[in-house]
Amino acid sequence: MPSETYRQDMIDRVVAHALAAVKASQDGKTHLVLGDGMTSQRLSLREGGYCARFVRQVYETGCEFGEGRWRYAAGTALEMCKKLADDKHEVADGSLTPGDIVGINRNCGAYGHVALYVGKIQGKDMIAENTSSGTRGNPRRAGTKLTPFEELRPRITGVYRLLTGVKAAHWPGFRAFLYSGKQCQEIELMPNGDHRLDQGKTYWRLRQ
């Protein structure tokens, strides 16, 4: 089972770092340092064809894991997506949440392609990516860029989500308790109380 915990604030930083890299690339910069202290990394923005490295770097700097320490670090997009799928992170309902990792492995060569979904921008679902392609996205050259999700939809093979937290609603037999002084009361997740994805929190009540 995965050992890392991915809180909403961590995922938010991952997305912010990806957008900062895109903005720097659009502004004509060749490199950008992201993260703080021992977990900072230098991103190359003009080199194309380093999609898995880009996703790894924004996740590592956003989550403060340290370079090369991310569980899903991989040399290729195909390998990264396999690791994510093996750990049951694939999203089956077709939804998209900022921070989701998008596998784009249909007709994408021997190594595949991977990108990061960063949300809606000017009404369009967008991904941040590093690619050798100069025929899509902004800027229109190889490197790090922002690309409409729809442009790559026919090639998408999977979407993976890492946001984690309390999983009581999904664990059969899970029991939780609230301690207050010497009193102990059993609690349960409220119906529709799992709002980790939209609010970063869950809602509980005394067990009935």
Beta strands, then each sheet from edge to edge (+ up, - down):
strand 1: 31-34
strand 2: 41-44
strand 3: 101-103
strand 4: 114-121
strand 5: 124-131
strand 6: 143-148
strand 7: 158-160
strand 8: 176-180
strand 9: 183-195
strand 10: 201-206
sheet 1: 1+ 2-
sheet 2: 6+ 5- 4+ 3- 7+
sheet 3: 8+ 9- 10+
end
